[in-house]
Amino acid sequence: MSSGIAIRFLFYLPCFALGVLVKRNAIVRNFLWQQRVIFIFLSVLVYCLSLMGNKTSALSQLSYIILVSISALLIFLYADHYLKNIKFLPAVYVISYSSYCMYLFHRPIFIMTRLLFFPANELNQVLFLYLVSLPTIILFSWGVQKTYDYLTSMLDPKTSL
């Protein structure tokens, strides 16, 4: 597909749109939850179809887009259904709230924490990454997101969360 549109855009836009639709519309969410067996069957069928033929053909790429979209829809449905069973929901909220900033800032923060101190022992490196770098990335990103939300709400109170 060399039409100038990146294939990633075609992969992720339907997933994003489906995620918004499923989260915002309880009627759609409940209907899709009732039809989840059909979506599981469709995802297996599309996966099998995607294994056949030329991997670079437009039809094959379309099957990948459909597969990714149906699979994402299933993940959204199951995640929403089982969300109430999560024991550490506040931690999940902080991580999900901060996720975009974590995506933007994880690399510079990781490099900064490594420059300040990085153990020589492999086990200590893993512990340092999990106990220092990752919490630093999460907390910094949460702070950036809160600041951004505050500043945008000051500019336009209608957009505040």
VENMO-V728138 format. One record per helix or strand of 3 or more residues. SS is the DSSP state (h for helix, s for strand). FROM is the first residue (numbers start at 1). TO is the last residue. If there is no record, write none. Layout:
ss	from	to
SS	FROM	TO
SS	FROM	TO
This chain:
ss	from	to
h	7	24
h	26	34
h	36	50
h	58	85
h	89	116
h	122	155
h	157	159
